[in-house]
Amino acid sequence: ELTMTEVKEMEFSHNKDVFIEEFQIMDISKTVENYKRKKGVIIHGILGNSFMQTYKYVLDFDKMVMYHKK
């Protein structure tokens, strides 16, 4: 069961890029632990379609990476 809180606008940076986006805060700890156990990958959060479209990012599921499409 996911428990949501209000939407929060947050600013963060990665590789000298600054992003400002609205996020819903949810407890996804059970999902994260399950994914870590099955795939050996640690998830720190989930970015949605809005973020991906706004900032022109693409997910490569085969390589398990996200990159900026210039």
N, CA, C and O atoms as a Tripos MOL2 file, in Angstrom:
@<TRIPOS>MOLECULE
protein
  280   279    70     0     0
PROTEIN
NO_CHARGES

@<TRIPOS>ATOM
      1 N           0.8430   -1.1840    0.0000 N.3       1 GLU1
      2 CA          0.0000    0.0000    0.0000 C.3       1 GLU1
      3 C           0.8820    1.2390    0.0000 C.2       1 GLU1
      4 O           1.8090    1.3400    0.8040 O.2       1 GLU1
      5 N           0.6040    2.1810   -0.8940 N.am      2 LEU2
      6 CA          1.3430    3.4320   -0.9660 C.3       2 LEU2
      7 C           0.5920    4.5140   -0.2180 C.2       2 LEU2
      8 O          -0.6200    4.6640   -0.3730 O.2       2 LEU2
      9 N           1.3110    5.2600    0.5880 N.am      3 THR3
     10 CA          0.7230    6.3730    1.3050 C.3       3 THR3
     11 C           1.2950    7.6540    0.7260 C.2       3 THR3
     12 O           2.5080    7.8620    0.7700 O.2       3 THR3
     13 N           0.4440    8.5160    0.1850 N.am      4 MET4
     14 CA          0.9060    9.7420   -0.4500 C.3       4 MET4
     15 C           0.7740   10.9220    0.4940 C.2       4 MET4
     16 O          -0.0900   10.9510    1.3710 O.2       4 MET4
     17 N           1.6390   11.8790    0.2970 N.am      5 THR5
     18 CA          1.5120   13.1560    0.9740 C.3       5 THR5
     19 C           1.2530   14.1980   -0.0970 C.2       5 THR5
     20 O           1.0280   13.8650   -1.2610 O.2       5 THR5
     21 N           1.2860   15.4420    0.2980 N.am      6 GLU6
     22 CA          1.0400   16.4960   -0.6800 C.3       6 GLU6
     23 C           2.1690   16.5760   -1.7000 C.2       6 GLU6
     24 O           3.2350   15.9860   -1.5200 O.2       6 GLU6
     25 N           1.9160   17.3050   -2.7560 N.am      7 VAL7
     26 CA          2.9110   17.5160   -3.8020 C.3       7 VAL7
     27 C           3.8830   18.5960   -3.3340 C.2       7 VAL7
     28 O           3.4680   19.6220   -2.7950 O.2       7 VAL7
     29 N           5.1750   18.3620   -3.5420 N.am      8 LYS8
     30 CA          6.2110   19.3090   -3.1410 C.3       8 LYS8
     31 C           7.0420   19.7070   -4.3520 C.2       8 LYS8
     32 O           7.4210   18.8500   -5.1500 O.2       8 LYS8
     33 N           7.3260   20.9820   -4.4950 N.am      9 GLU9
     34 CA          8.2440   21.4300   -5.5270 C.3       9 GLU9
     35 C           9.6550   21.3600   -4.9540 C.2       9 GLU9
     36 O           9.9190   21.8710   -3.8650 O.2       9 GLU9
     37 N          10.5590   20.7230   -5.6970 N.am     10 MET10
     38 CA         11.9210   20.5490   -5.2290 C.3      10 MET10
     39 C          12.8990   20.9360   -6.3220 C.2      10 MET10
     40 O          12.6130   20.8090   -7.5120 O.2      10 MET10
     41 N          14.0480   21.4070   -5.8980 N.am     11 GLU11
     42 CA         15.1340   21.7130   -6.8150 C.3      11 GLU11
     43 C          16.2890   20.7750   -6.4980 C.2      11 GLU11
     44 O          16.6410   20.5930   -5.3330 O.2      11 GLU11
     45 N          16.8800   20.1780   -7.5310 N.am     12 PHE12
     46 CA         18.0590   19.3480   -7.3340 C.3      12 PHE12
     47 C          18.9710   19.4870   -8.5350 C.2      12 PHE12
     48 O          18.5590   19.9640   -9.5920 O.2      12 PHE12
     49 N          20.2070   19.0670   -8.3620 N.am     13 SER13
     50 CA         21.1570   19.1850   -9.4650 C.3      13 SER13
     51 C          21.8470   17.8460   -9.7000 C.2      13 SER13
     52 O          21.9710   17.0080   -8.8080 O.2      13 SER13
     53 N          22.2880   17.6880  -10.9430 N.am     14 HIS14
     54 CA         23.0240   16.4890  -11.3570 C.3      14 HIS14
     55 C          23.9040   16.8860  -12.5380 C.2      14 HIS14
     56 O          23.4200   17.4530  -13.5180 O.2      14 HIS14
     57 N          25.1900   16.5870  -12.4400 N.am     15 ASN15
     58 CA         26.1300   16.9320  -13.5190 C.3      15 ASN15
     59 C          26.0230   18.4050  -13.9360 C.2      15 ASN15
     60 O          25.9970   18.7180  -15.1260 O.2      15 ASN15
     61 N          25.9640   19.2770  -12.9740 N.am     16 LYS16
     62 CA         25.9070   20.7370  -13.1820 C.3      16 LYS16
     63 C          24.5860   21.2290  -13.7670 C.2      16 LYS16
     64 O          24.4440   22.4260  -14.0170 O.2      16 LYS16
     65 N          23.6220   20.3470  -13.9900 N.am     17 ASP17
     66 CA         22.2910   20.7520  -14.4400 C.3      17 ASP17
     67 C          21.3970   20.9150  -13.2180 C.2      17 ASP17
     68 O          21.4630   20.1200  -12.2800 O.2      17 ASP17
     69 N          20.5610   21.9510  -13.2350 N.am     18 VAL18
     70 CA         19.6290   22.1970  -12.1390 C.3      18 VAL18
     71 C          18.2210   21.8970  -12.6310 C.2      18 VAL18
     72 O          17.8240   22.3280  -13.7140 O.2      18 VAL18
     73 N          17.4740   21.1560  -11.8290 N.am     19 PHE19
     74 CA         16.1110   20.7670  -12.1730 C.3      19 PHE19
     75 C          15.1620   21.2620  -11.0980 C.2      19 PHE19
     76 O          15.4660   21.1740   -9.9080 O.2      19 PHE19
     77 N          14.0190   21.7790  -11.5080 N.am     20 ILE20
     78 CA         12.9580   22.1640  -10.5780 C.3      20 ILE20
     79 C          11.7140   21.4120  -11.0270 C.2      20 ILE20
     80 O          11.2630   21.5600  -12.1620 O.2      20 ILE20
     81 N          11.1690   20.6100  -10.1330 N.am     21 GLU21
     82 CA         10.0480   19.7480  -10.5130 C.3      21 GLU21
     83 C           9.1440   19.5500   -9.3020 C.2      21 GLU21
     84 O           9.5810   19.6950   -8.1610 O.2      21 GLU21
     85 N           7.8860   19.2190   -9.5590 N.am     22 GLU22
     86 CA          6.9480   18.8670   -8.4940 C.3      22 GLU22
     87 C           6.9740   17.3570   -8.3050 C.2      22 GLU22
     88 O           6.9760   16.6000   -9.2760 O.2      22 GLU22
     89 N           6.9930   16.9270   -7.0510 N.am     23 PHE23
     90 CA          7.0410   15.5110   -6.7190 C.3      23 PHE23
     91 C           5.9510   15.1570   -5.7250 C.2      23 PHE23
     92 O           5.6120   15.9520   -4.8480 O.2      23 PHE23
     93 N           5.4070   13.9570   -5.8690 N.am     24 GLN24
     94 CA          4.5500   13.3880   -4.8400 C.3      24 GLN24
     95 C           5.4520   12.5410   -3.9620 C.2      24 GLN24
     96 O           6.2490   11.7460   -4.4580 O.2      24 GLN24
     97 N           5.3230   12.7140   -2.6710 N.am     25 ILE25
     98 CA          6.1480   11.9810   -1.7290 C.3      25 ILE25
     99 C           5.4010   10.7110   -1.3290 C.2      25 ILE25
    100 O           4.2760   10.7730   -0.8330 O.2      25 ILE25
    101 N           6.0390    9.5510   -1.5520 N.am     26 MET26
    102 CA          5.4220    8.2600   -1.2280 C.3      26 MET26
    103 C           6.4400    7.3520   -0.5570 C.2      26 MET26
    104 O           7.6410    7.4610   -0.8060 O.2      26 MET26
    105 N           5.9680    6.4750    0.2760 N.am     27 ASP27
    106 CA          6.8240    5.4500    0.8680 C.3      27 ASP27
    107 C           6.8580    4.2680   -0.1000 C.2      27 ASP27
    108 O           5.8880    3.5200   -0.2140 O.2      27 ASP27
    109 N           7.9880    4.1100   -0.7950 N.am     28 ILE28
    110 CA          8.1390    3.0000   -1.7450 C.3      28 ILE28
    111 C           9.1870    2.0010   -1.2490 C.2      28 ILE28
    112 O           9.7690    1.2610   -2.0420 O.2      28 ILE28
    113 N           9.4200    1.9830    0.0460 N.am     29 SER29
    114 CA         10.4920    1.1560    0.6100 C.3      29 SER29
    115 C          10.3140   -0.3310    0.3100 C.2      29 SER29
    116 O          11.3020   -1.0180    0.0470 O.2      29 SER29
    117 N           9.1000   -0.8420    0.3420 N.am     30 LYS30
    118 CA          8.8820   -2.2620    0.0520 C.3      30 LYS30
    119 C           9.2190   -2.5690   -1.4130 C.2      30 LYS30
    120 O           9.8310   -3.5940   -1.7120 O.2      30 LYS30
    121 N           8.8210   -1.6870   -2.3070 N.am     31 THR31
    122 CA          9.1210   -1.8590   -3.7270 C.3      31 THR31
    123 C          10.6200   -1.7810   -3.9720 C.2      31 THR31
    124 O          11.1710   -2.5750   -4.7350 O.2      31 THR31
    125 N          11.2830   -0.8240   -3.3240 N.am     32 VAL32
    126 CA         12.7280   -0.6470   -3.4760 C.3      32 VAL32
    127 C          13.4730   -1.8890   -2.9950 C.2      32 VAL32
    128 O          14.3880   -2.3600   -3.6710 O.2      32 VAL32
    129 N          13.0970   -2.4150   -1.8510 N.am     33 GLU33
    130 CA         13.7550   -3.6120   -1.3150 C.3      33 GLU33
    131 C          13.5380   -4.8180   -2.2320 C.2      33 GLU33
    132 O          14.4610   -5.6000   -2.4630 O.2      33 GLU33
    133 N          12.3350   -4.9640   -2.7450 N.am     34 ASN34
    134 CA         12.0340   -6.0690   -3.6530 C.3      34 ASN34
    135 C          12.8770   -5.9650   -4.9280 C.2      34 ASN34
    136 O          13.4300   -6.9630   -5.3900 O.2      34 ASN34
    137 N          12.9740   -4.7740   -5.4870 N.am     35 TYR35
    138 CA         13.7620   -4.5680   -6.7080 C.3      35 TYR35
    139 C          15.2450   -4.8040   -6.4360 C.2      35 TYR35
    140 O          15.9410   -5.4020   -7.2560 O.2      35 TYR35
    141 N          15.7200   -4.3410   -5.3020 N.am     36 LYS36
    142 CA         17.1310   -4.5500   -4.9250 C.3      36 LYS36
    143 C          17.4260   -6.0390   -4.8140 C.2      36 LYS36
    144 O          18.4710   -6.5010   -5.2750 O.2      36 LYS36
    145 N          16.5250   -6.7860   -4.2140 N.am     37 ARG37
    146 CA         16.7100   -8.2210   -4.0430 C.3      37 ARG37
    147 C          16.7150   -8.9510   -5.3940 C.2      37 ARG37
    148 O          17.5200   -9.8570   -5.6090 O.2      37 ARG37
    149 N          15.8200   -8.5560   -6.2960 N.am     38 LYS38
    150 CA         15.7010   -9.2370   -7.5890 C.3      38 LYS38
    151 C          16.7450   -8.8040   -8.6050 C.2      38 LYS38
    152 O          17.2630   -9.6400   -9.3450 O.2      38 LYS38
    153 N          17.0670   -7.5030   -8.6570 N.am     39 LYS39
    154 CA         17.9300   -6.9630   -9.7090 C.3      39 LYS39
    155 C          19.2900   -6.4880   -9.2040 C.2      39 LYS39
    156 O          20.2000   -6.2590  -10.0010 O.2      39 LYS39
    157 N          19.4370   -6.3390   -7.8840 N.am     40 GLY40
    158 CA         20.6850   -5.8410   -7.3330 C.3      40 GLY40
    159 C          20.8900   -4.3500   -7.5450 C.2      40 GLY40
    160 O          22.0170   -3.8620   -7.4670 O.2      40 GLY40
    161 N          19.8130   -3.6230   -7.8120 N.am     41 VAL41
    162 CA         19.8810   -2.1910   -8.0820 C.3      41 VAL41
    163 C          19.1430   -1.4450   -6.9700 C.2      41 VAL41
    164 O          18.0580   -1.8470   -6.5500 O.2      41 VAL41
    165 N          19.7400   -0.3700   -6.5090 N.am     42 ILE42
    166 CA         19.1160    0.4470   -5.4730 C.3      42 ILE42
    167 C          18.4290    1.6390   -6.1360 C.2      42 ILE42
    168 O          19.0420    2.3610   -6.9220 O.2      42 ILE42
    169 N          17.1650    1.8340   -5.8150 N.am     43 ILE43
    170 CA         16.3760    2.9420   -6.3470 C.3      43 ILE43
    171 C          16.2470    4.0010   -5.2620 C.2      43 ILE43
    172 O          15.8960    3.6920   -4.1230 O.2      43 ILE43
    173 N          16.5290    5.2420   -5.6150 N.am     44 HIS44
    174 CA         16.4180    6.3480   -4.6620 C.3      44 HIS44
    175 C          15.1540    7.1540   -4.8710 C.2      44 HIS44
    176 O          14.8080    7.9870   -4.0330 O.2      44 HIS44
    177 N          14.4630    6.9250   -5.9650 N.am     45 GLY45
    178 CA         13.2310    7.6350   -6.2690 C.3      45 GLY45
    179 C          12.8100    7.3200   -7.6900 C.2      45 GLY45
    180 O          13.5290    6.6510   -8.4320 O.2      45 GLY45
    181 N          11.6630    7.7970   -8.0510 N.am     46 ILE46
    182 CA         11.1350    7.5430   -9.3870 C.3      46 ILE46
    183 C          10.8020    8.8800  -10.0270 C.2      46 ILE46
    184 O          10.0730    9.6880   -9.4510 O.2      46 ILE46
    185 N          11.3410    9.1130  -11.2210 N.am     47 LEU47
    186 CA         11.0230   10.3110  -11.9840 C.3      47 LEU47
    187 C           9.9600    9.9470  -13.0130 C.2      47 LEU47
    188 O          10.0740    8.9360  -13.7060 O.2      47 LEU47
    189 N           8.9420   10.7650  -13.1050 N.am     48 GLY48
    190 CA          7.8290   10.4480  -13.9900 C.3      48 GLY48
    191 C           7.9470   11.0470  -15.3730 C.2      48 GLY48
    192 O           8.9410   11.6850  -15.7170 O.2      48 GLY48
    193 N           6.8990   10.8240  -16.1620 N.am     49 ASN49
    194 CA          6.8590   11.2950  -17.5400 C.3      49 ASN49
    195 C           7.0080   12.7980  -17.6520 C.2      49 ASN49
    196 O           7.6520   13.2840  -18.5820 O.2      49 ASN49
    197 N           6.4320   13.5390  -16.7340 N.am     50 SER50
    198 CA          6.5190   14.9910  -16.7710 C.3      50 SER50
    199 C           7.9740   15.4460  -16.7410 C.2      50 SER50
    200 O           8.3800   16.2970  -17.5320 O.2      50 SER50
    201 N           8.7520   14.8800  -15.8320 N.am     51 PHE51
    202 CA         10.1740   15.2090  -15.7430 C.3      51 PHE51
    203 C          10.8980   14.8220  -17.0210 C.2      51 PHE51
    204 O          11.6660   15.6110  -17.5720 O.2      51 PHE51
    205 N          10.6550   13.6090  -17.4900 N.am     52 MET52
    206 CA         11.3470   13.0960  -18.6780 C.3      52 MET52
    207 C          11.0560   13.9720  -19.8970 C.2      52 MET52
    208 O          11.9690   14.2810  -20.6620 O.2      52 MET52
    209 N           9.8170   14.3690  -20.0850 N.am     53 GLN53
    210 CA          9.4510   15.1970  -21.2350 C.3      53 GLN53
    211 C           9.9870   16.6200  -21.1040 C.2      53 GLN53
    212 O          10.5050   17.1770  -22.0720 O.2      53 GLN53
    213 N           9.8710   17.1990  -19.9410 N.am     54 THR54
    214 CA         10.3210   18.5710  -19.7310 C.3      54 THR54
    215 C          11.8080   18.7170  -19.9700 C.2      54 THR54
    216 O          12.2480   19.6730  -20.6080 O.2      54 THR54
    217 N          12.5910   17.7670  -19.4580 N.am     55 TYR55
    218 CA         14.0480   17.8790  -19.5180 C.3      55 TYR55
    219 C          14.6790   17.0060  -20.6060 C.2      55 TYR55
    220 O          15.9040   16.9070  -20.6880 O.2      55 TYR55
    221 N          13.8480   16.3740  -21.4420 N.am     56 LYS56
    222 CA         14.3230   15.5920  -22.6000 C.3      56 LYS56
    223 C          15.2560   14.4420  -22.2120 C.2      56 LYS56
    224 O          16.3440   14.2910  -22.7680 O.2      56 LYS56
    225 N          14.8050   13.6340  -21.2440 N.am     57 TYR57
    226 CA         15.5710   12.4560  -20.8400 C.3      57 TYR57
    227 C          14.9210   11.1970  -21.3900 C.2      57 TYR57
    228 O          13.7110   11.1530  -21.6140 O.2      57 TYR57
    229 N          15.7390   10.1750  -21.6050 N.am     58 VAL58
    230 CA         15.2890    8.9070  -22.1710 C.3      58 VAL58
    231 C          15.7770    7.7740  -21.2680 C.2      58 VAL58
    232 O          16.9020    7.8130  -20.7690 O.2      58 VAL58
    233 N          14.9300    6.7710  -21.0600 N.am     59 LEU59
    234 CA         15.3260    5.5870  -20.3100 C.3      59 LEU59
    235 C          15.7160    4.4810  -21.2750 C.2      59 LEU59
    236 O          14.9820    4.1830  -22.2180 O.2      59 LEU59
    237 N          16.8650    3.8780  -21.0390 N.am     60 ASP60
    238 CA         17.3000    2.7130  -21.7950 C.3      60 ASP60
    239 C          17.1720    1.5170  -20.8540 C.2      60 ASP60
    240 O          18.0320    1.2920  -20.0020 O.2      60 ASP60
    241 N          16.0960    0.7580  -21.0150 N.am     61 PHE61
    242 CA         15.8240   -0.3560  -20.1080 C.3      61 PHE61
    243 C          16.8100   -1.5030  -20.2860 C.2      61 PHE61
    244 O          17.0700   -2.2370  -19.3330 O.2      61 PHE61
    245 N          17.3600   -1.6750  -21.4770 N.am     62 ASP62
    246 CA         18.3270   -2.7430  -21.6960 C.3      62 ASP62
    247 C          19.6160   -2.4870  -20.9160 C.2      62 ASP62
    248 O          20.1710   -3.4040  -20.3110 O.2      62 ASP62
    249 N          20.0930   -1.2360  -20.9300 N.am     63 LYS63
    250 CA         21.3300   -0.8890  -20.2340 C.3      63 LYS63
    251 C          21.0800   -0.3670  -18.8160 C.2      63 LYS63
    252 O          22.0180   -0.1620  -18.0450 O.2      63 LYS63
    253 N          19.8030   -0.1550  -18.4850 N.am     64 MET64
    254 CA         19.3930    0.3700  -17.1800 C.3      64 MET64
    255 C          20.0720    1.7030  -16.8860 C.2      64 MET64
    256 O          20.6600    1.9030  -15.8230 O.2      64 MET64
    257 N          19.9730    2.6150  -17.8650 N.am     65 VAL65
    258 CA         20.5150    3.9590  -17.7200 C.3      65 VAL65
    259 C          19.4920    4.9880  -18.2350 C.2      65 VAL65
    260 O          18.5880    4.6630  -19.0040 O.2      65 VAL65
    261 N          19.6680    6.2180  -17.7890 N.am     66 MET66
    262 CA         18.8760    7.3310  -18.2640 C.3      66 MET66
    263 C          19.8450    8.3450  -18.8460 C.2      66 MET66
    264 O          20.8780    8.6290  -18.2400 O.2      66 MET66
    265 N          19.5300    8.8920  -20.0030 N.am     67 TYR67
    266 CA         20.4250    9.8630  -20.6010 C.3      67 TYR67
    267 C          19.6210   11.0240  -21.1920 C.2      67 TYR67
    268 O          18.4260   10.9120  -21.4660 O.2      67 TYR67
    269 N          20.3280   12.1400  -21.3740 N.am     68 HIS68
    270 CA         19.7420   13.3440  -21.9240 C.3      68 HIS68
    271 C          19.7880   13.2960  -23.4430 C.2      68 HIS68
    272 O          20.8500   13.0920  -24.0320 O.2      68 HIS68
    273 N          18.6560   13.4820  -24.0650 N.am     69 LYS69
    274 CA         18.5920   13.4770  -25.5290 C.3      69 LYS69
    275 C          18.7320   14.9140  -26.0020 C.2      69 LYS69
    276 O          17.8370   15.7350  -25.8050 O.2      69 LYS69
    277 N          19.8570   15.2070  -26.6250 N.am     70 LYS70
    278 CA         20.1350   16.5880  -27.0490 C.3      70 LYS70
    279 C          19.6460   16.8690  -28.4300 C.2      70 LYS70
    280 O          19.8060   17.9840  -28.9260 O.2      70 LYS70
@<TRIPOS>BOND
     1     1     2 1
     2     2     3 1
     3     3     4 2
     4     3     5 am
     5     5     6 1
     6     6     7 1
     7     7     8 2
     8     7     9 am
     9     9    10 1
    10    10    11 1
    11    11    12 2
    12    11    13 am
    13    13    14 1
    14    14    15 1
    15    15    16 2
    16    15    17 am
    17    17    18 1
    18    18    19 1
    19    19    20 2
    20    19    21 am
    21    21    22 1
    22    22    23 1
    23    23    24 2
    24    23    25 am
    25    25    26 1
    26    26    27 1
    27    27    28 2
    28    27    29 am
    29    29    30 1
    30    30    31 1
    31    31    32 2
    32    31    33 am
    33    33    34 1
    34    34    35 1
    35    35    36 2
    36    35    37 am
    37    37    38 1
    38    38    39 1
    39    39    40 2
    40    39    41 am
    41    41    42 1
    42    42    43 1
    43    43    44 2
    44    43    45 am
    45    45    46 1
    46    46    47 1
    47    47    48 2
    48    47    49 am
    49    49    50 1
    50    50    51 1
    51    51    52 2
    52    51    53 am
    53    53    54 1
    54    54    55 1
    55    55    56 2
    56    55    57 am
    57    57    58 1
    58    58    59 1
    59    59    60 2
    60    59    61 am
    61    61    62 1
    62    62    63 1
    63    63    64 2
    64    63    65 am
    65    65    66 1
    66    66    67 1
    67    67    68 2
    68    67    69 am
    69    69    70 1
    70    70    71 1
    71    71    72 2
    72    71    73 am
    73    73    74 1
    74    74    75 1
    75    75    76 2
    76    75    77 am
    77    77    78 1
    78    78    79 1
    79    79    80 2
    80    79    81 am
    81    81    82 1
    82    82    83 1
    83    83    84 2
    84    83    85 am
    85    85    86 1
    86    86    87 1
    87    87    88 2
    88    87    89 am
    89    89    90 1
    90    90    91 1
    91    91    92 2
    92    91    93 am
    93    93    94 1
    94    94    95 1
    95    95    96 2
    96    95    97 am
    97    97    98 1
    98    98    99 1
    99    99   100 2
   100    99   101 am
   101   101   102 1
   102   102   103 1
   103   103   104 2
   104   103   105 am
   105   105   106 1
   106   106   107 1
   107   107   108 2
   108   107   109 am
   109   109   110 1
   110   110   111 1
   111   111   112 2
   112   111   113 am
   113   113   114 1
   114   114   115 1
   115   115   116 2
   116   115   117 am
   117   117   118 1
   118   118   119 1
   119   119   120 2
   120   119   121 am
   121   121   122 1
   122   122   123 1
   123   123   124 2
   124   123   125 am
   125   125   126 1
   126   126   127 1
   127   127   128 2
   128   127   129 am
   129   129   130 1
   130   130   131 1
   131   131   132 2
   132   131   133 am
   133   133   134 1
   134   134   135 1
   135   135   136 2
   136   135   137 am
   137   137   138 1
   138   138   139 1
   139   139   140 2
   140   139   141 am
   141   141   142 1
   142   142   143 1
   143   143   144 2
   144   143   145 am
   145   145   146 1
   146   146   147 1
   147   147   148 2
   148   147   149 am
   149   149   150 1
   150   150   151 1
   151   151   152 2
   152   151   153 am
   153   153   154 1
   154   154   155 1
   155   155   156 2
   156   155   157 am
   157   157   158 1
   158   158   159 1
   159   159   160 2
   160   159   161 am
   161   161   162 1
   162   162   163 1
   163   163   164 2
   164   163   165 am
   165   165   166 1
   166   166   167 1
   167   167   168 2
   168   167   169 am
   169   169   170 1
   170   170   171 1
   171   171   172 2
   172   171   173 am
   173   173   174 1
   174   174   175 1
   175   175   176 2
   176   175   177 am
   177   177   178 1
   178   178   179 1
   179   179   180 2
   180   179   181 am
   181   181   182 1
   182   182   183 1
   183   183   184 2
   184   183   185 am
   185   185   186 1
   186   186   187 1
   187   187   188 2
   188   187   189 am
   189   189   190 1
   190   190   191 1
   191   191   192 2
   192   191   193 am
   193   193   194 1
   194   194   195 1
   195   195   196 2
   196   195   197 am
   197   197   198 1
   198   198   199 1
   199   199   200 2
   200   199   201 am
   201   201   202 1
   202   202   203 1
   203   203   204 2
   204   203   205 am
   205   205   206 1
   206   206   207 1
   207   207   208 2
   208   207   209 am
   209   209   210 1
   210   210   211 1
   211   211   212 2
   212   211   213 am
   213   213   214 1
   214   214   215 1
   215   215   216 2
   216   215   217 am
   217   217   218 1
   218   218   219 1
   219   219   220 2
   220   219   221 am
   221   221   222 1
   222   222   223 1
   223   223   224 2
   224   223   225 am
   225   225   226 1
   226   226   227 1
   227   227   228 2
   228   227   229 am
   229   229   230 1
   230   230   231 1
   231   231   232 2
   232   231   233 am
   233   233   234 1
   234   234   235 1
   235   235   236 2
   236   235   237 am
   237   237   238 1
   238   238   239 1
   239   239   240 2
   240   239   241 am
   241   241   242 1
   242   242   243 1
   243   243   244 2
   244   243   245 am
   245   245   246 1
   246   246   247 1
   247   247   248 2
   248   247   249 am
   249   249   250 1
   250   250   251 1
   251   251   252 2
   252   251   253 am
   253   253   254 1
   254   254   255 1
   255   255   256 2
   256   255   257 am
   257   257   258 1
   258   258   259 1
   259   259   260 2
   260   259   261 am
   261   261   262 1
   262   262   263 1
   263   263   264 2
   264   263   265 am
   265   265   266 1
   266   266   267 1
   267   267   268 2
   268   267   269 am
   269   269   270 1
   270   270   271 1
   271   271   272 2
   272   271   273 am
   273   273   274 1
   274   274   275 1
   275   275   276 2
   276   275   277 am
   277   277   278 1
   278   278   279 1
   279   279   280 2
@<TRIPOS>SUBSTRUCTURE
     1 GLU1         2 RESIDUE 1 A GLU
     2 LEU2         6 RESIDUE 1 A LEU
     3 THR3        10 RESIDUE 1 A THR
     4 MET4        14 RESIDUE 1 A MET
     5 THR5        18 RESIDUE 1 A THR
     6 GLU6        22 RESIDUE 1 A GLU
     7 VAL7        26 RESIDUE 1 A VAL
     8 LYS8        30 RESIDUE 1 A LYS
     9 GLU9        34 RESIDUE 1 A GLU
    10 MET10       38 RESIDUE 1 A MET
    11 GLU11       42 RESIDUE 1 A GLU
    12 PHE12       46 RESIDUE 1 A PHE
    13 SER13       50 RESIDUE 1 A SER
    14 HIS14       54 RESIDUE 1 A HIS
    15 ASN15       58 RESIDUE 1 A ASN
    16 LYS16       62 RESIDUE 1 A LYS
    17 ASP17       66 RESIDUE 1 A ASP
    18 VAL18       70 RESIDUE 1 A VAL
    19 PHE19       74 RESIDUE 1 A PHE
    20 ILE20       78 RESIDUE 1 A ILE
    21 GLU21       82 RESIDUE 1 A GLU
    22 GLU22       86 RESIDUE 1 A GLU
    23 PHE23       90 RESIDUE 1 A PHE
    24 GLN24       94 RESIDUE 1 A GLN
    25 ILE25       98 RESIDUE 1 A ILE
    26 MET26      102 RESIDUE 1 A MET
    27 ASP27      106 RESIDUE 1 A ASP
    28 ILE28      110 RESIDUE 1 A ILE
    29 SER29      114 RESIDUE 1 A SER
    30 LYS30      118 RESIDUE 1 A LYS
    31 THR31      122 RESIDUE 1 A THR
    32 VAL32      126 RESIDUE 1 A VAL
    33 GLU33      130 RESIDUE 1 A GLU
    34 ASN34      134 RESIDUE 1 A ASN
    35 TYR35      138 RESIDUE 1 A TYR
    36 LYS36      142 RESIDUE 1 A LYS
    37 ARG37      146 RESIDUE 1 A ARG
    38 LYS38      150 RESIDUE 1 A LYS
    39 LYS39      154 RESIDUE 1 A LYS
    40 GLY40      158 RESIDUE 1 A GLY
    41 VAL41      162 RESIDUE 1 A VAL
    42 ILE42      166 RESIDUE 1 A ILE
    43 ILE43      170 RESIDUE 1 A ILE
    44 HIS44      174 RESIDUE 1 A HIS
    45 GLY45      178 RESIDUE 1 A GLY
    46 ILE46      182 RESIDUE 1 A ILE
    47 LEU47      186 RESIDUE 1 A LEU
    48 GLY48      190 RESIDUE 1 A GLY
    49 ASN49      194 RESIDUE 1 A ASN
    50 SER50      198 RESIDUE 1 A SER
    51 PHE51      202 RESIDUE 1 A PHE
    52 MET52      206 RESIDUE 1 A MET
    53 GLN53      210 RESIDUE 1 A GLN
    54 THR54      214 RESIDUE 1 A THR
    55 TYR55      218 RESIDUE 1 A TYR
    56 LYS56      222 RESIDUE 1 A LYS
    57 TYR57      226 RESIDUE 1 A TYR
    58 VAL58      230 RESIDUE 1 A VAL
    59 LEU59      234 RESIDUE 1 A LEU
    60 ASP60      238 RESIDUE 1 A ASP
    61 PHE61      242 RESIDUE 1 A PHE
    62 ASP62      246 RESIDUE 1 A ASP
    63 LYS63      250 RESIDUE 1 A LYS
    64 MET64      254 RESIDUE 1 A MET
    65 VAL65      258 RESIDUE 1 A VAL
    66 MET66      262 RESIDUE 1 A MET
    67 TYR67      266 RESIDUE 1 A TYR
    68 HIS68      270 RESIDUE 1 A HIS
    69 LYS69      274 RESIDUE 1 A LYS
    70 LYS70      278 RESIDUE 1 A LYS
